[in-house]
Amino acid sequence: MVTVAARPRAPQARRRRGVQATRGYRVFQVVNGVILAGVLVLTLLPFVNIISRSFSSEKYIDAGRVSFWPRGFNITTYRKVMSDPLFWINYKNTVIYTVGATLVAMVLTTCYAYVLSKKHLRGRGVLIGIALFTMFFTGGLIPNYVLVNSLGLRNTIWAIVLPNAINVFYLLVMKAFFESLPLELEEAAAVDGSNTYRTLLWIVLPLSKAVLATMVLFYAVLFWNSWFTAFLYMDRQELFPATVYLRNMIVGATTGSDNASSSDFGLQVGANIRAVTVVLTALPIMLVYPFIQRYFVSGVMLGAVKG
């Protein structure tokens, strides 16, 4: 009788444990949501403060009275920047440099990563070693400048594109992703008579949309925010990207010099102009990011599954 009495209680005990587990999971969801919301707020607050500063009067910024809402509403800096023809020329240059450099970088990085993913390739270890060596050691600023100058690349888009065409970290991520793809797909394509290039274009790349979108985002942000390369290899204002234009504005507003593209602003906009530059440089990338955000996490995680 003891055994018979004990049997009906077992399903009830399991149901109670299931209810407890469900409640625990719900608690976890609530706590996790609160923590993520807190992280989101902490991440957004600095940028909200920057936007408020960009629309605030200089005296309120210097007094530390601007937090998350503009004080002494001011659009003088925006109006002067937007009315300067040189700004739009430099902004167009930024778009051209970013698109061109990203395209070249993606082609070279994808081809190199696909080659490195083939474990049967002779000399594969040497190619990987060359890539890793450049990750830790560089020729230095002066040798790079002499090389670019001797090749006649100064004041051309190639001075920005070629020195940064392959990022080794992005290369290794793409290599790991290609290695994670089923080898049987390429073997089946080879049986059907497909060559290496056709296999890459029509089989491998369509299956790699996540990692490709992620790398496009990484490279686009890298080239969009880059200013030092253009500052180093270009000496004509009409060839500058927008980042160099805004950098010159900051320098002119800070030092009070008659620097081109900043002399009209004077000392009055020292703190305000720094906020305006952040908004103007970050806004385009923020507008593009939502369209490829769904590929971002999956691309990085898939590329990191195998090493």
N, C-alpha and C positions, 0 to 999 in steps of 0.2 A: 504493500500500500504506500509505503514511503516513496518507492520508485515511481508509481503511477501519479502520485501527487506532485512530484517534482517536475514531471514532463510538461504539464501545461504552463508552468511558470517560465520556462526557458524562452519561448517566443516573446512573452511579455517583457522579460529582461532585455532581450535584444532590441525590442521596440523602444524601451526606455533609453538604452544606450544610443540608439539612432537619434532620438529626440535631443539628447544631450549634445551629440556631435553636431547636429544641425544648429542648435542654439550657439554652440561655440564658434561655428563657422560664420554665423550671422554677426556675432560679436567681433570676430576678426575682420569681417568686411567693414563694419562701422569704424573700428579703430584704424584700419588701413585707409579708409576714405578720409578720415579726419587728418591723418598724418600727411597724406598726399595733398589734401587741400591746403594744409599749412605750408608745405614745400612750395606749392604753386603761388601762394600769396607772397612768401618770402622771395620768390624768383621774380615776380612781377613788380613788386614795390619799387625796387631801384629804377626800373625802366619807367614806371609811372612818374617817379620823381624827376627823371631826366626830361620827360615830356613837359611836365609842369614848369621846369626851369626854362625850357626853350620858349615858353610863352609868357614868361614873367619878366618884370622890370629888374634891372641890374641892382638897384638899391635894396630890393627885398631879398635877392639872392645873397648879396654880401652880408646882409643882416641875419641870414639864416632863418628867414621866416617863410620860406617856400618848402612845403612838404609834398602833398599829393594833389594840390590844387593851385593853379596859377595865381600869383599876386601881382597886381599892377599890370594887367594884360598888355603884352607887347609883342607885336609881329614885325618890328622894324628889321630885325636880322633876316627873317624869312623873306620879307619884301625886297630887301637889297640883294640877297642871294638870287632870288628868282628873277630879278630884273637884270642881272648881269649876263650878257651873252656868253662870256667865257665860261660861266658855270655850266651852261647847257652843252657847250662844245666839249668840256671835260667830262660831263656826265655821259654824253654819247660815246666818248672814248672808253669810259669804264665799261659800258655795255659791250662794245666791240671787243675790248681786251678780254673781258670775262667769257664771252661766248666763244671767241676764237681759241683762247688758251684752254678752256674746259674741253672743247672738242678735240684739240690735239692731245691733251693729257689723257683723255679717255681712250683714244685710239691706241696710243703707245702703251698705256698701263694695261689695257685689256689684252693686247697682243703679247706683251711680255708675261703677264700673269698666266695666260693660257699655255704658253710654252713651258713655263716653270711647273705647271701642274702635271706635266707628262713625266712620270717617274722612269720611263724607259729611255728618255732622251739622254744621249751621250753629252757629257759636259754640263749636265743640269746643276750639279753641285758648284761648279765654277761660276755659273751665271747667278746662282743664289748668293754665293759669297761676294761677288762684285756688288750686287744690290745692297747687301747688308753692310759692306765696307763703307759705301757712300752714306749709309744711315748714321754712322758714328764719326766719320772723318770727312772733312771737306778741304778744298784747296785754300779757303780763306777769301776775304773780301778783295784784297788787292789782286791776287792771281785771277779771280773771276772777272774783275773789271778789265784787266789787261786782255783776257781772252775775248770777252764780248767786244771790246773796242777793236782788237786786231781782226776780228771776223766782220767788222763793219756793221754790227747790229745796233749800235747806238742810235737813238731817235727813231727806232722802228718797233713794231709790235713784237718782233721776234726776241727782242731783249727781255721782254716780260714772259713770253711763252716758253722758250727753250730752256732757260736755267731751272724752271720749276715744272717741267713737263711730266716728270714721274716722281710721285711721292712714295717712298719705299713702304711706309706703313699701309697705305691704300693698296699698294701692289701685293703685299702679303695677305691682306684680307681677301682680295679677289682671287688670289692663287688658292687659298684655302677653300673658297666657295667652289671653284671649278673642280677641285679634288673631291668635293662631296657629291658631285653629280654622278649618277650611275654610269659606269663604264660601258655597260651593255648598249646604251643608246648610240654611242659613237661607233661601237663595233657593228651594230646593225646598219648604221649609215654607210660604213665602209664596205659592207657586204653588198649594199645596193649601188655601189660605185661612186659614192660621194668622196670628194677629196677633203683635205684638211680645212681649206678656206670655206668651202660650202658647209661643212659640218659646223664650223664656228658660227657662221652667219645665220644658218637656218635651223640649227638645233640647240646649240649651247647658249647663244645670246637670248633667244626667246624664253629660255628657262631661267635666265639670270636677271630678270627685270628688277627684282628687289635690290640686289647688290649693285646693279648699274645705276639705279636711281639714287641710291645712297652715296655712291662715289661721285655722281654728278653734283649732288648737293655739297659734299665736302669740297670738291675742287672749285665749285662756283663761289662758295663762301671764302675760300682761300684767296682766289684771284680778285674777288670783289673788294675785300678788305686790304689787299696788298697796296702799299704806297711806297715803301722804301726802294723796291726795284725800279719803279718808274722815276722816283726822285734821284736815283743814282745814275741811271742810263739815259735820261732825257733832260734836255736843257731848253726846250722850247715850250712855252706855256700852252700853245694850241695842241700839244701832244700829251699833256698831263691828264691823268685820270681825275675823277672827282675827289678822291681821297687826298691827292696832293694839293688840289685847289683848297679844300677845307683845312688841310694842315697848314697851308700858308696863311689862311685867315686866322687861325689860332695863334700862330707865331706873330703875325702883325698886330693882333689885338692884345697880345700879352706884352710885347716889347715896345709897341707904339711905333714900329718902323714903318717906312713907306713901302712895304713889301707889296708887290703886285697882287691884285685881287683881294687885298685886305686894308689898303690905305683909306678907303671910304668909310670904314667901320669905326676906326678910332679906338680909344681905350674904353669907351663906354660899354662895349659889349663883350668884355673879357670873359666873364663867367657864362653869360647867356649864349655866346657863340659856341662854346664847347658843348653845350647841350644840344644846340641846333645841329652841329656836325654829327653827333651820335644818332640823332633821329633821322637825318637825311641819308646816312650810310647804312643804317640797320633796317630801315623801312622796306626797301625793295626785297631783301632776303626774307623778311618776315611775311611778305605777301606771296612769295613763291613757295615757302616751306609747307603750307597746308596742303598743296597739291601733291606733294611727294612724301608727306609725313607717314602715310600708311606703309610705305616701303622702308622707312628709315630703320626701325627697330629690327624688323625681320631680316633686312639686308646685313646689318652688323652681326646679328646672332648667327645667321646661316654661314657667314664668312668666318666665324670663329669656332665652328664645330670641330673642324680638323685643322691640325697644324702642319 
